[in-house]
Amino acid sequence: MPDFNHKIIAKVLLPYAAFGALCLYLSDRVLADLASDPADIILFQHYKGLFFITVSVALLYLLLRHYIGMLNLARQERERLRERIFAILESMTDGFVALDADWRYIFVNRRAGEMFGHAPQYLIGKNIWEEFPEGVGQKFYHAYRRALSTQQQVNIEEYYPPWDRWFENRIYPSPDGLYIFFQETTERKRTEVELQRMSRLYNTLSETNQAIVRATDSAALFQTVCDIAVKFGGFQLAWIGLPEGDWMRVAAAAGPARSYAEDIIVSVRADLPEGQGPSGCAFRSGEHFICDDFFRNPISTPWHERAARFGIASAAMFPLRQAGQVIGVLNIYAAEPDYFHEPEIRLLDEMAIDLSFALDNLEQQRSLREREQDLEAIVENLPLMVFAKDAKELRLVRLNRAGEELLGIPRNDLLDKSDRDLFPPDQAEFFLAQDRETLVKGETVDIPEEPIDTPRGRRLVHTRKVVVRDQDGQARYLLGISEDITERKRAEEARRETAHQLEILSRRLLAAQETERRRIARELHDEIGQLLTVVKLDLQTVLRQSKVTGLAPAVKESMEAIDRVVARVRDLSLDLRPSMLDDLGLAPALRWYVQRSTKHADAEVGLHLPASLPRLPPDVETTCFRIVQEALTNALRHAGAERIDVTLTADDDAVELTVRDNGKGFDVRVAERRAMTGAGFGLLSMTERAQLAGGRLTLDSRPGGGTAVRARIPLAPAPAV
């Protein structure tokens, strides 16, 4: 306002000074030209002074009038400005108050009155600290005093505990007092706090998932999760409880209130007071349990005193599962009530689900490790050499103990070596060629016998190789299993030699048997038969020449007995070795034997022979006759058949014979097992005779379906013995 007054005065005084100076100058010139009389001059001076005073008064009047008008305009403008400022302050959504230097309200806008709960007029002239004594000592109290004392603007946003609200104040000082703009930021601050809380929980969830990825042990994972919940989630306490009988054991705990959990008593049983709390309910229900106000919830009454000592105000419990079954509870405690809202609960639920997934995964890993260890133990203790080569360079990457023992070289000296490093060039190239063939074919390659030179000498192995592929189907390893068959080969060779010797012995035995049969048959026929004939002739002579009365009947009886003995001796001779087999051949011998065997039989026997059968090698004829003899005897004795057919055919290479009946038949497997125990010597004898002759014998029979004995005997002579 002073600058404005000076401008007004300057606008008036400058013209006035110029006018006065001009008047004085002109009056003096006029007076000098018109008046010479001193009296006239004095009179003129009087008129001039009067004129000057009049003009000055007029000019001053105009000046004062203009000045007063300007003051009125300024006052009106100031009032309009004040009204506009008041209107702005009243329409503001922020609160505004003005305080004088004595802390009295000199202005309170409508919004401030609403926040204070008083009409603005009520507060005018009141001392702020007398009206709101609860504010003394609060952070806003110190901020107001600092602004007034330093005369510097102060901005502050703080929580005001008496009203449980947040406020932001912008404090502008002046020598006369303070001008304060303020607004309630409770919702924004709560949103920020909620965002910070959610950010911490997201970090907690992220860190938990990272810990899950790295976890190898459930106990360590439990402790890590509790540490993360406290460090990143800002919780007062986190602990994990696992059931142990009727009670819950603290498996892991972390946080400033960790001592709360160290000797806590929680049960899993609903009939016990210690089992009716939040943890027990979550465990039994399989659902999360939220305790918004720990001290107002009667379910947590047994733990109120402990919770108060450790600054616990709210809690949330989340069940942990393994294989779908609840196996524990994750317990989270906060230092403020009503901490756990839907977003927090959802994230912590997800954290518990992830932890449950980790438990399943750890169990699977443990089971997999056990299976791998079992497989490793099996592979390591297999009596077969198990080896693996990388598919690219065919270097040895795995070898079990049996392989180390077979090769006779320490395992560490074998790994990462190729076949060229371990075996002679010819063997190495052979092995590598087999490996490449396996990789190309992609199929199992079976190498029945391959030699390997080792420090223990040359060994023979039976090897199978197969390709092991990765998830993309690319060859990763070449897996091989080798069996040391050196001793088995030696044993097989020994068995073959033994079997050969037994075969030779059996042939010799059968040949000796047939020779002995032939000799005994001839002796019975020639010597004993002749002696009996001589005895009969002597008895006939005695009968004719004897004069003893009554001797004739005895002699005749003796002669009849001799006839029976002669007949029996003849039968024995023919059974042992029919002479016609040696003299006439196989066909006549078979006709005689079939006719003789069926003389008193109930079955009809048919003999089917070639029209002309030449003489066959003696061993072949003997073998065929004995097989027919045994088969026909068995059929007549045991089959109960009505019809028996004996068929013999021959070609340039072999003789084939068949003895078939329509009898009751039998179980071939049972008969073969009985033959191996010595109960069925006839079947074993036929089979052995056919095999020793270089042929084979088959038996076809079933209960109720008759029996067929087939034999094929080659005409080529058996190997010399």
Residue pairs with C-beta under 8 A, 6 or more apart in sequence:
1 74
4 70
4 74
5 67
8 63
8 66
8 67
8 70
9 63
9 67
12 59
12 62
12 63
12 66
13 63
15 59
16 56
16 59
16 63
19 55
19 59
20 52
20 55
20 56
23 48
23 51
23 52
23 55
24 52
27 44
27 48
31 41
31 44
31 45
35 41
35 44
89 96
89 107
89 109
90 109
90 110
92 109
92 111
92 181
93 111
93 183
94 111
94 181
94 182
94 183
95 109
95 111
95 112
95 114
95 115
95 181
95 182
95 183
96 107
96 108
96 109
96 111
96 112
96 179
96 180
96 181
96 182
97 105
97 107
97 108
97 109
97 112
97 123
97 128
97 179
97 180
97 182
98 105
98 106
98 107
98 108
98 177
98 178
98 179
98 180
99 105
99 106
99 128
99 144
99 177
99 178
99 180
100 106
100 176
100 177
101 148
101 175
101 176
101 177
102 127
103 127
103 128
103 129
104 125
104 126
104 127
104 128
105 123
105 124
105 125
105 126
105 128
106 124
106 125
106 177
107 120
107 124
108 116
108 120
108 123
108 124
109 120
110 120
112 120
112 182
113 119
113 120
113 122
113 123
115 182
115 184
116 123
116 132
118 131
123 131
128 135
129 135
129 136
129 141
134 162
135 141
135 160
135 162
138 158
138 160
138 161
138 162
139 156
139 158
140 156
140 158
140 160
140 167
140 169
143 154
143 156
143 169
143 171
144 154
144 171
144 178
144 180
146 154
147 153
147 154
147 171
147 172
147 173
147 178
148 173
148 177
148 178
150 173
151 173
151 174
151 175
152 173
153 170
153 171
153 172
153 173
154 169
154 171
154 173
155 168
155 169
155 170
155 171
156 168
156 169
156 171
157 166
157 167
157 168
157 169
157 185
157 189
158 166
158 167
159 165
159 166
159 189
160 166
160 167
165 184
165 186
166 184
166 185
166 186
166 188
166 189
166 190
167 182
167 183
167 184
167 185
168 182
168 183
168 185
169 180
169 181
169 182
170 180
170 181
170 182
171 178
171 179
171 180
172 178
172 179
172 180
172 181
173 179
194 341
194 343
197 234
197 339
197 344
198 343
198 344
198 347
200 232
200 233
200 234
201 233
201 343
201 344
201 347
201 348
202 347
203 232
203 233
204 228
204 229
204 232
204 233
204 347
204 351
205 347
205 350
205 351
205 354
207 228
207 231
207 232
208 225
208 228
208 229
208 351
208 354
208 355
209 354
211 221
211 224
211 225
211 228
212 221
212 354
212 355
212 357
212 358
212 361
215 221
215 224
215 358
215 362
216 362
216 365
217 362
218 359
218 362
219 251
219 252
221 355
221 358
221 362
222 240
222 251
222 252
223 252
223 254
225 238
225 240
225 252
225 330
225 351
225 355
226 238
226 239
226 240
226 252
226 253
226 254
226 255
227 254
229 235
229 238
229 254
229 255
229 332
230 236
230 237
230 238
230 254
230 255
230 256
233 332
235 255
235 332
235 333
235 334
236 255
236 256
236 257
236 310
236 311
236 312
236 333
236 334
236 335
237 253
237 254
237 255
237 256
237 257
237 258
237 260
237 261
237 310
237 312
237 331
237 332
237 333
238 253
238 254
238 255
238 330
238 331
238 332
238 333
239 250
239 252
239 253
239 254
239 258
239 261
239 331
240 250
240 251
240 252
240 253
240 320
240 328
240 329
240 330
240 331
241 248
241 249
241 250
241 251
241 266
241 279
241 283
241 328
241 329
241 331
242 248
242 249
242 251
242 327
242 328
243 249
243 268
243 283
243 327
243 328
246 267
246 268
246 269
246 272
246 275
247 265
247 266
247 267
247 268
247 274
248 266
248 267
248 268
248 279
248 280
248 283
248 329
250 261
250 262
250 264
251 328
253 261
253 262
255 333
256 310
256 311
257 310
257 311
257 312
257 333
259 310
260 306
260 307
260 309
260 310
260 312
260 333
261 331
264 303
264 306
265 274
266 274
266 275
266 277
266 279
266 280
267 274
267 275
267 280
268 275
268 280
268 283
268 284
269 275
269 280
270 276
270 280
270 284
273 302
274 280
274 302
275 284
276 299
277 299
277 300
277 302
277 303
278 289
278 291
278 299
278 300
278 315
278 317
278 331
279 289
279 317
279 329
279 331
281 289
281 299
281 317
282 288
282 289
282 317
282 318
282 319
282 329
283 319
283 326
283 328
283 329
284 326
285 319
286 319
286 321
286 326
287 319
288 316
288 317
288 318
288 319
288 345
288 348
288 349
288 352
289 316
289 317
290 314
290 315
290 316
290 317
290 340
290 345
291 297
291 299
291 300
291 314
291 315
291 316
291 317
292 314
292 337
292 338
292 339
292 340
293 313
293 314
293 337
293 338
294 300
294 303
294 304
294 307
294 312
294 313
294 314
294 315
294 333
294 337
295 304
295 307
295 308
295 313
300 307
300 315
307 313
307 333
311 335
312 333
312 334
312 335
313 334
313 335
313 336
313 337
313 339
314 333
314 334
314 336
314 337
314 338
314 339
314 340
315 331
315 332
315 333
315 334
316 331
316 332
316 334
316 340
316 344
316 345
316 348
317 329
317 330
317 331
317 332
318 329
318 330
318 332
318 348
318 349
318 351
318 352
319 326
319 328
319 329
319 330
319 352
320 326
320 327
320 328
320 329
320 330
320 352
320 355
320 356
320 359
321 327
321 356
321 359
322 356
322 359
322 360
322 363
323 360
323 363
327 359
330 348
330 351
330 352
330 355
332 340
332 348
334 340
340 348
379 386
379 400
380 400
380 401
381 400
381 401
382 400
382 402
383 402
384 402
384 481
384 482
384 483
384 484
385 399
385 400
385 402
385 403
385 406
385 407
385 461
385 480
385 481
385 482
385 483
385 484
386 398
386 399
386 400
386 402
386 403
386 479
386 480
386 481
387 396
387 398
387 399
387 400
387 403
387 479
387 480
387 482
388 396
388 397
388 398
388 399
388 468
388 477
388 478
388 479
388 480
389 395
389 396
389 397
389 435
389 477
389 478
389 480
390 397
390 476
390 477
390 478
391 439
391 467
391 474
391 475
391 476
391 477
391 478
393 418
394 418
394 419
394 432
394 435
394 436
394 478
395 416
395 417
395 418
396 414
396 415
396 416
396 417
396 418
396 422
397 415
397 416
397 477
398 415
399 411
399 414
399 415
403 411
403 414
403 482
404 410
404 411
404 414
406 452
406 454
406 459
406 461
406 482
406 484
407 414
407 422
407 452
407 454
407 455
408 454
408 455
408 456
409 422
409 454
409 455
414 422
418 428
418 432
419 427
419 428
419 431
419 432
419 435
420 428
420 432
422 428
423 431
423 452
423 453
424 453
427 451
427 452
427 453
430 450
431 450
434 445
434 447
434 450
434 463
434 465
435 465
435 478
437 445
438 444
438 445
438 465
438 466
438 467
438 478
439 467
439 475
439 478
442 467
442 475
443 466
444 464
444 465
444 466
445 464
445 465
445 466
446 463
446 464
447 462
447 463
447 464
447 465
448 462
449 460
449 461
449 462
449 485
449 489
450 460
450 461
450 462
450 463
451 458
451 459
451 460
451 461
452 458
452 459
452 460
452 461
459 484
459 486
460 484
460 485
460 486
460 489
461 482
461 483
461 484
461 485
461 486
462 482
462 483
462 485
463 480
463 481
463 482
463 483
464 480
464 481
464 482
465 478
465 479
465 480
466 478
466 479
466 480
467 475
467 477
467 478
467 479
468 475
468 476
468 477
468 478
468 479
469 475
469 476
470 476
503 692
504 721
506 688
506 692
507 692
507 718
507 721
508 721
510 689
510 692
511 619
514 577
514 622
517 576
517 577
518 576
518 577
518 582
520 573
520 576
520 577
521 572
521 573
521 574
521 576
521 577
521 578
521 579
522 573
522 579
524 569
524 570
524 572
524 573
524 576
525 569
525 570
525 573
525 579
528 569
529 566
529 569
529 570
529 573
532 562
532 565
532 566
532 569
533 566
535 562
536 559
536 562
536 563
536 566
539 555
539 558
539 559
539 562
540 559
542 551
542 555
543 551
543 552
543 555
543 556
543 559
546 552
546 555
573 579
574 596
578 589
578 592
578 593
578 625
580 588
580 589
580 592
581 589
581 621
581 622
581 625
582 618
585 613
585 615
585 616
585 621
586 613
586 615
586 616
586 620
586 621
586 624
586 625
586 648
587 609
587 610
587 613
587 648
589 621
589 625
590 607
590 609
590 625
590 628
590 646
590 648
591 607
591 609
593 625
593 628
593 629
593 632
594 605
594 607
594 632
594 646
597 605
597 632
597 633
597 636
598 604
598 605
598 636
601 636
602 642
603 635
603 636
603 639
603 641
603 642
603 643
603 644
603 661
604 642
604 643
604 644
605 632
605 643
605 644
605 645
605 646
606 643
606 644
606 645
606 646
607 646
608 645
608 646
608 647
608 648
609 648
610 648
610 649
610 650
613 648
613 650
615 621
616 624
616 650
616 655
616 715
617 715
617 717
619 693
619 717
619 718
620 655
620 693
620 713
620 715
623 689
623 690
623 692
623 693
623 695
623 713
624 648
624 655
624 657
624 711
624 713
626 685
626 686
626 689
627 657
627 659
627 686
627 689
627 690
627 697
627 709
627 711
628 646
628 648
628 657
628 659
630 682
630 685
630 686
631 659
631 686
631 709
632 644
632 646
632 659
633 682
634 682
635 641
635 644
635 659
635 661
635 663
635 707
636 644
638 663
639 661
639 663
639 664
639 665
639 706
639 707
640 663
640 664
641 661
641 662
641 663
641 664
641 706
642 662
642 663
643 661
643 662
644 659
644 660
644 661
645 658
645 659
645 660
645 661
646 657
646 658
646 659
647 657
647 658
647 659
647 660
648 655
648 656
648 657
649 655
649 656
649 657
650 656
650 715
652 715
653 714
653 715
653 716
654 695
654 712
654 713
654 714
654 715
655 712
655 713
655 715
656 710
656 711
656 712
656 713
657 710
657 711
657 713
658 708
658 709
658 710
658 711
659 708
659 709
660 706
660 707
660 708
660 709
661 706
661 707
661 708
662 706
663 706
663 707
664 703
664 704
664 706
665 701
665 702
665 703
665 704
665 705
665 706
665 707
666 701
666 702
666 703
666 707
667 701
667 702
667 703
668 699
668 700
668 701
668 702
671 680
671 683
671 699
671 701
672 680
672 683
672 699
674 680
675 681
675 683
675 684
675 687
676 684
683 699
686 697
686 709
686 711
687 697
689 697
690 696
690 697
690 711
690 712
690 713
691 697
692 718
693 713
693 714
693 718
694 713
694 714
694 716
694 718
694 719
695 711
695 712
695 713
695 714
696 711
696 712
697 709
697 710
697 711
698 709
698 710
698 711
699 707
699 708
699 709
699 710
700 707
700 708
700 710
701 707
701 708
